[in-house]
Amino acid sequence: MTPWLTILALVPLVGSVIVALLPGSRPTLAKQFTLAVSLITLALTILMALQFNGASTEPFQFVESYSWIPAFGISYSVGVDGIGLVLIALAATLVPIVVIAGWRDVDANSGGSVKGYFALILALETLMIWVFAATDLFMFYVFFEAMLIPVYFMIGRYGGPQRSYAAVKFLMYSLLGGLFMLASMIGLYVVSAQVTGQGTFDYLSLVGLEMDPTAERLLFLGFFFAFAIKAPLWPFHTWLPDAASAAKPGTAVLLIGVLDKVGTFGMIRYCLPIFPAASEFYAPVVIGMALVGIFYGAYVALNQNDMKRLFAYSSMSHFGFIALGIFVFTTIAQSGSMVYMVAHGLSTAALFLTAGFLMQRANGSSLISDFGGVNKAAPVLAGFFMFAALSSLALPGLVSFVGEFMVLLGTFQRYLIVGGVATLGIVITAAYVLRLYQKSMTGPLAPKLVGMPDLSGREILALMPIVVLTLVLGLFPAPILNVINPAVDRVMTTIGATDPTPTVSSDGSGQ
């Protein structure tokens, strides 16, 4: 059997090493080689996805397992279900887009090595693939922490004026969360040894493990704390605006569009199946945090003058919807959360990349007050910017609407009031999205933008795949739902959750 997942991870890893070894005097060659490797990885991902069997009853497909540290029951084990597959596909799709869009983000005068930046992108792609494919808890933890390294350097060496502060803050928050998860992971190993006579980190062996309720709740908190920071969920979000505003647009796309999904992925993959009783116990708290995040993120975004910080707080609000869908324990809401993750990755890419193109034409400024009338000078750029804004708004017909609608529908099924409150958050989202477009794209042309060029062919090429995927999956979401739904059904079965049964009155009308 073809070791698809190992090949997928090794291709960008080998590519990263080769790019790092290229002569520093050949920056264009480093970019071209990085793009070629990322496209090969995407092609391999598509080939693997075409062989994925949505009707399979196996929990994971493309499974590989090799003993790594047998004394502690640690193995190199990988495999994917529909949830892991779509997130690997998201990462493989966004990396070449980021490479094309960021072709000129780093040069010899920017204070960092061109080949170093692109080598870090490929290294990060490898770690993203492994973290979504790991089926050994220890292996997952290793790559969960290792992802911090390339991101730290991508922000700290290649970011804006506040890059050092933002990179250190990002690293400290993430390491703190990782330490809590490490403590819980060790505790889980001890519990498994007590119950079965042999400690293990194997995911399938840990699912359904009988443990003391108090111990389960404590171990759950360690994992949840790490995932809530990574997500980021309120109130663990404060590292995100600084990191997003300091990072290059391409770095921000990978950070928020893919890496932050590891947090919500961890909740649905690890927290729910391994700690089902604790997940149910803490669900009201998590739902409350999600609701606060939805409104707090949207409200703060409404008052931002910096586009990058606005997008960061907007993402925090969106992650509130994703967490809400996971912890209301309905099938449609959990499937909606997964669709929302993909949709958010695409809309975030569109927002940061179009903003990045705009900033390049305004001497690097990301302040909304420095723009105005862009649609007069660069109508194509303004059109893409509007599409990105409407995608963030979850306009019907776009994939973000599918995810948001499913999350809210699933929430209404179990918690009518919570669903109604969450729906109100959409109003604030509309307010800050429309305010952003009005202030930056309409009105008189800002003096510093006089004579600004419209999007080039390369920039349009970077944005078009996002537009096409957002539209196609919005109008025809069946391909992604057919992959996700069986995995979500298994999660619901594993945790013993059932969808609420609609009540019908004697005259046939719903109550």
C-alpha positions as CSV (number, residue, x, y, z in Angstrom):
1,M,0.0,0.0,0.0
2,T,1.3,3.5,-0.9
3,P,2.4,5.4,2.2
4,W,0.5,8.5,1.0
5,L,0.7,10.6,4.2
6,T,4.4,10.0,4.7
7,I,5.1,10.9,1.1
8,L,2.9,14.0,1.5
9,A,4.9,15.2,4.5
10,L,8.3,14.3,3.2
11,V,8.0,16.1,-0.2
12,P,7.8,19.6,1.3
13,L,10.4,18.7,4.0
14,V,12.9,17.6,1.4
15,G,12.0,20.7,-0.6
16,S,12.6,22.9,2.4
17,V,16.1,21.4,2.9
18,I,17.0,21.9,-0.8
19,V,15.7,25.5,-0.8
20,A,17.8,26.3,2.3
21,L,20.9,24.9,0.6
22,L,20.4,26.9,-2.6
23,P,22.9,29.8,-3.1
24,G,21.7,33.1,-1.5
25,S,22.5,34.9,-4.7
26,R,19.6,33.0,-6.5
27,P,16.4,34.2,-4.7
28,T,14.3,33.7,-7.8
29,L,15.4,30.1,-8.1
30,A,14.4,29.5,-4.4
31,K,10.9,30.9,-5.1
32,Q,10.4,28.9,-8.2
33,F,11.5,25.7,-6.6
34,T,9.3,26.3,-3.6
35,L,6.3,26.9,-5.9
36,A,7.1,23.7,-7.8
37,V,7.3,21.6,-4.5
38,S,4.1,23.1,-3.2
39,L,2.3,22.3,-6.4
40,I,3.6,18.7,-6.4
41,T,2.3,18.4,-2.8
42,L,-1.1,19.7,-3.8
43,A,-1.2,17.3,-6.8
44,L,-0.3,14.4,-4.5
45,T,-3.0,15.5,-2.0
46,I,-5.6,15.5,-4.8
47,L,-4.5,12.0,-5.9
48,M,-4.8,10.7,-2.3
49,A,-8.2,12.4,-1.8
50,L,-9.6,10.7,-4.9
51,Q,-8.8,7.3,-3.3
52,F,-10.5,8.2,-0.1
53,N,-13.5,6.0,0.5
54,G,-16.3,8.0,2.1
55,A,-18.3,4.8,2.7
56,S,-15.6,3.0,4.7
57,T,-16.4,2.0,8.2
58,E,-12.8,2.2,9.3
59,P,-12.0,5.1,11.6
60,F,-8.9,6.1,9.6
61,Q,-7.7,5.5,6.1
62,F,-4.1,5.5,4.5
63,V,-3.0,4.1,7.9
64,E,0.7,3.6,8.6
65,S,2.2,2.5,11.9
66,Y,5.8,1.9,12.9
67,S,7.2,1.4,16.3
68,W,9.2,4.4,17.5
69,I,9.8,4.2,21.2
70,P,8.4,0.8,22.2
71,A,9.3,1.2,25.9
72,F,6.6,3.9,26.2
73,G,4.2,2.6,23.6
74,I,5.1,5.4,21.2
75,S,4.8,4.8,17.5
76,Y,5.0,6.7,14.2
77,S,1.3,6.3,13.4
78,V,-0.6,8.3,10.8
79,G,-4.0,8.1,9.2
80,V,-6.9,10.4,8.2
81,D,-10.6,10.5,8.4
82,G,-12.7,13.0,6.6
83,I,-11.9,15.7,9.2
84,G,-8.2,15.4,8.9
85,L,-8.3,15.0,5.1
86,V,-10.1,18.3,4.4
87,L,-7.7,20.2,6.7
88,I,-4.7,18.7,5.0
89,A,-6.2,19.6,1.6
90,L,-6.8,23.2,2.9
91,A,-3.1,23.5,3.9
92,A,-1.9,22.0,0.6
93,T,-4.1,24.5,-1.3
94,L,-3.1,27.6,0.6
95,V,0.6,27.1,0.5
96,P,1.1,27.5,-3.3
97,I,-1.3,30.5,-3.2
98,V,0.8,32.1,-0.4
99,V,4.0,31.5,-2.4
100,I,2.5,33.1,-5.5
101,A,1.0,36.0,-3.6
102,G,4.1,36.6,-1.5
103,W,6.5,36.5,-4.4
104,R,7.8,40.0,-3.6
105,D,7.1,40.1,0.1
106,V,10.7,39.3,1.0
107,D,13.8,40.7,-0.8
108,A,17.5,41.1,-0.1
109,N,16.9,44.5,1.5
110,S,14.2,43.3,3.9
111,G,16.6,42.1,6.6
112,G,16.0,38.4,6.0
113,S,17.1,35.7,3.6
114,V,14.7,35.1,0.7
115,K,15.5,31.4,0.5
116,G,15.1,31.2,4.3
117,Y,11.6,32.5,4.2
118,F,10.4,30.1,1.5
119,A,12.2,27.2,3.2
120,L,10.3,27.9,6.4
121,I,7.0,27.9,4.4
122,L,7.7,24.4,3.2
123,A,8.9,23.2,6.6
124,L,5.6,24.5,8.0
125,E,3.6,22.6,5.4
126,T,5.3,19.4,6.5
127,L,4.4,19.9,10.1
128,M,0.8,20.9,9.3
129,I,0.3,17.6,7.3
130,W,1.8,15.5,10.2
131,V,-0.2,17.2,12.9
132,F,-3.5,16.6,11.1
133,A,-2.5,13.0,10.2
134,A,-1.1,11.9,13.6
135,T,-2.9,9.0,15.3
136,D,-0.4,8.7,18.1
137,L,-0.9,11.3,20.8
138,F,2.8,11.7,21.6
139,M,3.5,12.2,17.9
140,F,0.7,14.8,17.7
141,Y,2.2,16.7,20.6
142,V,5.7,16.7,19.0
143,F,4.4,18.3,15.8
144,F,1.9,20.5,17.7
145,E,4.9,22.1,19.4
146,A,7.3,21.9,16.4
147,M,5.0,24.1,14.3
148,L,5.9,27.0,16.6
149,I,9.5,27.1,15.3
150,P,8.9,28.1,11.7
151,V,6.1,30.5,12.6
152,Y,8.3,32.2,15.2
153,F,11.0,32.9,12.7
154,M,8.5,33.9,9.9
155,I,7.1,36.5,12.3
156,G,10.2,37.5,14.2
157,R,12.6,37.8,11.3
158,Y,10.4,38.8,8.4
159,G,7.6,40.7,10.1
160,G,6.9,44.4,10.7
161,P,8.3,46.9,13.2
162,Q,6.7,45.0,16.2
163,R,7.9,41.6,15.0
164,S,10.1,40.7,17.9
165,Y,7.4,41.5,20.5
166,A,4.7,39.7,18.5
167,A,6.9,36.6,17.9
168,V,7.9,36.2,21.5
169,K,4.3,36.7,22.7
170,F,3.0,34.1,20.2
171,L,5.7,31.7,21.3
172,M,5.2,32.2,25.1
173,Y,1.4,31.7,24.9
174,S,1.7,28.6,22.7
175,L,4.4,27.1,24.9
176,L,2.3,27.6,28.0
177,G,-0.6,25.9,26.4
178,G,1.7,23.1,25.2
179,L,3.0,22.5,28.8
180,F,-0.6,22.0,30.1
181,M,-1.2,19.5,27.3
182,L,2.0,17.7,28.1
183,A,1.0,17.4,31.7
184,S,-2.4,16.0,30.8
185,M,-0.9,13.7,28.2
186,I,1.4,12.2,30.8
187,G,-1.5,11.9,33.2
188,L,-3.5,10.1,30.4
189,Y,-0.6,7.7,29.9
190,V,-0.6,6.9,33.7
191,V,-4.3,6.3,33.7
192,S,-4.1,4.0,30.7
193,A,-1.4,2.0,32.4
194,Q,-3.6,1.7,35.5
195,V,-6.6,0.6,33.6
196,T,-5.1,-1.7,31.0
197,G,-1.8,-2.6,32.6
198,Q,0.2,-0.9,29.9
199,G,0.5,2.8,29.1
200,T,-0.2,3.9,25.6
201,F,-0.4,7.0,23.4
202,D,-2.4,5.2,20.7
203,Y,-5.4,7.3,19.9
204,L,-7.8,4.4,19.2
205,S,-6.7,2.7,22.5
206,L,-7.4,5.9,24.4
207,V,-10.9,6.4,23.0
208,G,-13.4,4.8,25.4
209,L,-10.8,4.4,28.2
210,E,-12.6,4.2,31.5
211,M,-11.3,6.8,34.0
212,D,-12.3,8.5,37.2
213,P,-14.6,11.4,36.5
214,T,-12.5,13.9,38.5
215,A,-9.3,12.7,36.7
216,E,-11.1,13.0,33.4
217,R,-12.2,16.5,34.0
218,L,-8.7,17.6,35.0
219,L,-7.0,15.9,32.0
220,F,-9.6,17.5,29.7
221,L,-8.7,20.9,30.9
222,G,-5.0,20.5,30.0
223,F,-5.9,19.6,26.4
224,F,-8.6,22.2,26.1
225,F,-6.4,25.0,27.5
226,A,-3.8,24.2,24.8
227,F,-6.4,24.1,22.0
228,A,-8.2,27.2,23.2
229,I,-5.0,29.2,23.0
230,K,-4.2,27.8,19.6
231,A,-7.7,28.4,18.2
232,P,-7.8,31.2,19.6
233,L,-10.9,31.2,21.8
234,W,-11.8,34.1,24.1
235,P,-10.1,34.9,26.6
236,F,-7.0,33.2,25.3
237,H,-6.8,35.3,22.1
238,T,-4.6,38.2,23.0
239,W,-1.5,37.0,21.2
240,L,-3.4,36.9,17.8
241,P,-3.8,40.6,17.0
242,D,-0.2,41.3,17.6
243,A,1.0,38.3,15.6
244,A,-1.3,39.0,12.7
245,S,-0.4,42.7,12.5
246,A,3.3,42.0,12.6
247,A,3.4,39.1,10.2
248,K,3.7,39.2,6.4
249,P,0.3,38.7,4.8
250,G,1.3,35.2,3.6
251,T,2.4,34.3,7.1
252,A,-0.8,35.5,8.6
253,V,-2.8,33.4,6.1
254,L,-1.0,30.2,7.1
255,L,-1.1,31.2,10.8
256,I,-4.8,32.0,11.0
257,G,-6.1,30.1,8.0
258,V,-4.5,26.8,8.9
259,L,-2.5,26.7,12.1
260,D,-5.3,28.1,14.3
261,K,-7.5,25.3,13.0
262,V,-5.3,22.8,14.9
263,G,-7.0,24.2,18.0
264,T,-10.6,23.4,16.9
265,F,-9.4,20.2,15.2
266,G,-7.9,19.1,18.5
267,M,-11.2,19.8,20.3
268,I,-13.2,17.6,18.0
269,R,-10.5,14.9,17.5
270,Y,-9.1,14.6,21.0
271,C,-11.2,16.4,23.6
272,L,-14.6,14.9,22.7
273,P,-13.8,11.2,22.0
274,I,-11.2,10.7,24.7
275,F,-13.0,12.8,27.4
276,P,-16.7,12.5,26.5
277,A,-18.1,12.9,30.0
278,A,-15.8,15.9,30.7
279,S,-16.7,17.5,27.4
280,E,-20.4,17.3,28.3
281,F,-19.6,18.7,31.8
282,Y,-17.7,21.7,30.5
283,A,-19.9,22.3,27.4
284,P,-22.0,25.1,29.0
285,V,-18.7,26.9,29.9
286,V,-17.3,26.5,26.4
287,I,-20.5,27.6,24.8
288,G,-20.5,30.7,27.0
289,M,-16.9,31.4,26.0
290,A,-17.8,31.0,22.4
291,L,-20.7,33.4,22.6
292,V,-18.6,36.0,24.3
293,G,-15.9,35.5,21.6
294,I,-18.4,36.0,18.9
295,F,-19.6,39.4,20.2
296,Y,-16.3,40.6,21.7
297,G,-14.3,39.8,18.5
298,A,-16.9,41.5,16.3
299,Y,-17.3,44.5,18.5
300,V,-13.5,45.2,18.8
301,A,-13.2,44.6,15.0
302,L,-15.8,47.3,14.5
303,N,-13.6,49.8,16.2
304,Q,-10.3,49.0,14.6
305,N,-8.4,51.3,12.3
306,D,-5.7,48.7,11.4
307,M,-6.9,46.2,8.7
308,K,-4.7,43.4,10.0
309,R,-5.9,43.7,13.5
310,L,-9.5,44.0,12.3
311,F,-9.1,40.7,10.4
312,A,-7.5,39.1,13.6
313,Y,-10.5,40.1,15.8
314,S,-12.9,39.0,13.0
315,S,-11.2,35.6,13.1
316,M,-11.6,35.4,16.8
317,S,-15.4,36.0,16.3
318,H,-15.5,33.3,13.6
319,F,-13.7,30.8,15.9
320,G,-16.5,31.4,18.4
321,F,-19.0,30.0,15.9
322,I,-16.7,27.0,15.2
323,A,-16.3,26.2,18.9
324,L,-20.1,26.7,19.4
325,G,-20.8,24.2,16.7
326,I,-18.5,21.6,18.2
327,F,-19.9,21.8,21.8
328,V,-23.6,21.8,21.2
329,F,-23.3,18.1,20.3
330,T,-25.5,18.0,17.2
331,T,-24.5,16.3,14.0
332,I,-25.3,19.2,11.7
333,A,-23.5,21.8,13.9
334,Q,-20.3,19.7,14.1
335,S,-20.4,19.2,10.3
336,G,-21.0,22.9,10.0
337,S,-18.0,23.6,12.2
338,M,-15.8,21.6,9.8
339,V,-17.2,23.4,6.8
340,Y,-16.7,26.7,8.6
341,M,-13.0,25.9,9.2
342,V,-12.5,25.4,5.5
343,A,-14.5,28.5,4.7
344,H,-12.7,30.6,7.2
345,G,-9.3,29.5,5.8
346,L,-10.4,30.6,2.3
347,S,-11.9,33.9,3.4
348,T,-8.9,34.7,5.7
349,A,-6.6,34.1,2.7
350,A,-8.7,36.4,0.5
351,L,-8.8,39.2,3.1
352,F,-5.1,39.1,4.1
353,L,-3.8,38.8,0.5
354,T,-6.0,41.5,-0.9
355,A,-5.0,43.7,2.0
356,G,-1.4,42.9,1.4
357,F,-1.6,43.9,-2.2
358,L,-3.3,47.1,-1.1
359,M,-0.6,47.8,1.5
360,Q,2.2,47.3,-1.1
361,R,0.6,50.2,-3.1
362,A,0.5,52.4,0.0
363,N,4.1,52.1,1.3
364,G,3.2,49.3,3.7
365,S,0.4,51.1,5.6
366,S,-2.4,49.0,6.9
367,L,-4.4,51.8,8.5
368,I,-7.9,52.1,7.1
369,S,-7.8,55.9,7.4
370,D,-4.9,56.0,4.9
371,F,-7.2,54.6,2.2
372,G,-10.2,55.7,0.2
373,G,-11.5,55.6,-3.3
374,V,-9.5,52.5,-4.3
375,N,-12.3,51.4,-6.6
376,K,-11.6,54.4,-8.8
377,A,-7.9,53.7,-9.3
378,A,-7.9,49.9,-9.0
379,P,-11.4,48.5,-9.7
380,V,-10.2,44.8,-10.0
381,L,-8.5,45.0,-6.6
382,A,-11.6,46.6,-5.1
383,G,-13.7,43.8,-6.6
384,F,-11.6,41.1,-5.1
385,F,-11.6,43.0,-1.8
386,M,-15.4,43.1,-1.8
387,F,-15.6,39.4,-2.5
388,A,-13.3,38.7,0.4
389,A,-15.4,40.9,2.7
390,L,-18.6,39.3,1.6
391,S,-17.1,35.9,2.2
392,S,-16.2,36.9,5.7
393,L,-19.8,38.1,6.1
394,A,-21.1,34.7,5.0
395,L,-23.1,35.9,2.0
396,P,-25.5,33.2,0.8
397,G,-24.0,31.4,-2.2
398,L,-20.5,31.3,-0.6
399,V,-19.1,28.4,1.4
400,S,-18.9,30.5,4.6
401,F,-22.7,30.8,4.5
402,V,-23.0,27.0,4.4
403,G,-20.8,26.5,7.5
404,E,-22.4,29.4,9.5
405,F,-26.0,28.3,8.6
406,M,-25.3,24.7,9.6
407,V,-23.7,25.8,13.0
408,L,-26.7,28.0,13.8
409,L,-29.2,25.4,12.7
410,G,-27.6,22.7,14.8
411,T,-27.4,25.1,17.8
412,F,-31.1,25.9,17.4
413,Q,-31.9,22.2,17.5
414,R,-30.6,21.9,21.1
415,Y,-30.4,25.4,22.5
416,L,-33.0,27.8,21.1
417,I,-31.9,30.8,23.1
418,V,-28.2,30.3,22.5
419,G,-28.9,30.0,18.8
420,G,-30.8,33.3,18.8
421,V,-28.1,35.1,20.7
422,A,-25.4,33.8,18.4
423,T,-27.4,34.9,15.3
424,L,-27.3,38.5,16.6
425,G,-23.5,38.4,16.2
426,I,-24.0,38.4,12.4
427,V,-25.4,41.9,12.6
428,I,-22.1,43.3,14.1
429,T,-20.1,41.3,11.5
430,A,-22.1,43.0,8.7
431,A,-21.4,46.4,10.3
432,Y,-17.6,46.1,10.5
433,V,-17.3,44.5,7.0
434,L,-19.4,47.2,5.3
435,R,-17.6,49.9,7.3
436,L,-14.2,48.5,6.1
437,Y,-15.2,48.4,2.5
438,Q,-16.9,51.9,2.6
439,K,-13.9,53.6,4.2
440,S,-11.2,52.0,2.1
441,M,-12.8,51.4,-1.3
442,T,-15.3,54.2,-1.9
443,G,-15.3,57.9,-1.7
444,P,-12.6,60.3,-3.0
445,L,-9.3,58.7,-3.9
446,A,-6.7,59.1,-1.1
447,P,-3.8,61.4,-2.3
448,K,-1.1,58.8,-1.7
449,L,-3.0,56.4,-3.9
450,V,-3.1,58.6,-7.0
451,G,-1.7,56.6,-9.9
452,M,-1.7,53.3,-8.1
453,P,-1.7,50.3,-10.4
454,D,-4.4,47.6,-10.4
455,L,-3.7,44.0,-9.7
456,S,-1.1,42.3,-11.8
457,G,-1.6,38.9,-13.5
458,R,0.4,37.2,-10.7
459,E,-1.8,38.7,-8.0
460,I,-5.0,37.7,-9.9
461,L,-3.6,34.2,-10.3
462,A,-3.1,33.9,-6.5
463,L,-6.7,35.1,-5.7
464,M,-8.6,33.2,-8.4
465,P,-8.4,29.7,-6.8
466,I,-9.8,31.1,-3.6
467,V,-12.7,32.7,-5.4
468,V,-13.5,29.6,-7.4
469,L,-13.4,27.3,-4.4
470,T,-15.5,29.7,-2.3
471,L,-18.1,29.8,-5.0
472,V,-18.1,26.1,-6.0
473,L,-18.3,24.8,-2.5
474,G,-20.9,27.4,-1.6
475,L,-23.2,26.4,-4.4
476,F,-22.4,22.7,-4.3
477,P,-21.1,21.7,-0.8
478,A,-21.9,18.0,-1.3
479,P,-18.3,17.0,-2.1
480,I,-16.9,18.3,1.2
481,L,-20.0,17.2,3.3
482,N,-19.8,13.7,1.9
483,V,-16.2,13.5,3.2
484,I,-16.9,15.2,6.6
485,N,-20.2,13.7,7.6
486,P,-19.1,10.0,8.2
487,A,-16.3,11.2,10.4
488,V,-18.7,13.5,12.4
489,D,-21.1,10.6,12.7
490,R,-18.4,8.5,14.3
491,V,-17.5,11.3,16.7
492,M,-21.1,11.6,17.8
493,T,-21.4,7.8,18.2
494,T,-18.1,7.6,20.2
495,I,-19.2,10.3,22.7
496,G,-22.7,8.8,22.9
497,A,-24.4,12.0,21.7
498,T,-27.7,11.9,19.8
499,D,-29.5,14.7,17.9
500,P,-32.6,16.1,19.6
501,T,-35.8,14.5,18.4
502,P,-38.3,17.0,17.0
503,T,-41.6,16.9,18.8
504,V,-44.8,16.8,16.9
505,S,-48.2,17.7,18.2
506,S,-51.2,15.5,17.6
507,D,-52.4,17.6,14.8
508,G,-49.1,17.2,13.0
509,S,-47.7,20.7,13.6
510,G,-44.2,21.0,15.0
511,Q,-43.8,22.2,18.6
